[in-house]
Amino acid sequence: MINLFVYDTQLTYREGVKRLLEIKIPDCKVEVFGDIDEIELKEVDRLPDLVIVDPTFCYEKTVRIIDFYAEKGIKVVLLSSYEKDREIVLTLLQKDISGYLVKTMNTTDLLKYLKTIINGGRYIHPIVANVLLDFFRTSNRAQSKGVMGTKQALTI
């Protein structure tokens, strides 16, 4: 049995993801939460195999969820509809996550990459990877002009 937790404020989306995963992934049980307050993290009686979080609902709560589950060795995947805030994306990529997916992915790819992550792989959607590449390009240009040192160039 694969146990998944989904944290997302959009009721229709989280319920749709739940139905999709339970239909398409054999022996999958999904619990959904609209907010971190619906479940007190320290009182979780059964830990999931994977946690899917929409990081747009609240940065501080997202970090709390990631840290809580990552400390227990549980894979965390970010599933977002908004990837434009460069600083937040870069900061979240530094956390102990197993993937960063986007809600605009087609269903086949979403399932494929979630299965990859469940089986120990990692995946960052190209939209998110572009944010990372743009950051490194900017950092490298600044570094080559002598504006920043190496350590500063890699710090967000």
Number of C-alpha atoms within 10 A of each C-alpha: 9 14 16 22 20 25 24 24 19 14 13 10 12 23 17 12 20 19 13 14 20 17 12 11 14 10 11 14 17 20 14 19 18 16 16 17 9 10 11 8 13 7 7 9 7 7 13 19 16 22 26 25 26 25 27 18 17 13 13 10 16 20 16 14 19 24 17 15 20 17 10 9 12 19 23 29 26 25 24 19 14 14 20 11 10 15 13 14 18 18 12 18 18 9 13 18 21 24 21 27 26 19 14 11 13 9 11 9 11 19 17 11 19 22 15 15 18 19 9 10 12 17 16 18 15 13 13 20 16 13 18 15 12 12 18 14 12 12 21 18 14 15 17 12 10 10 13 15 14 14 8 11 17 13 9 12
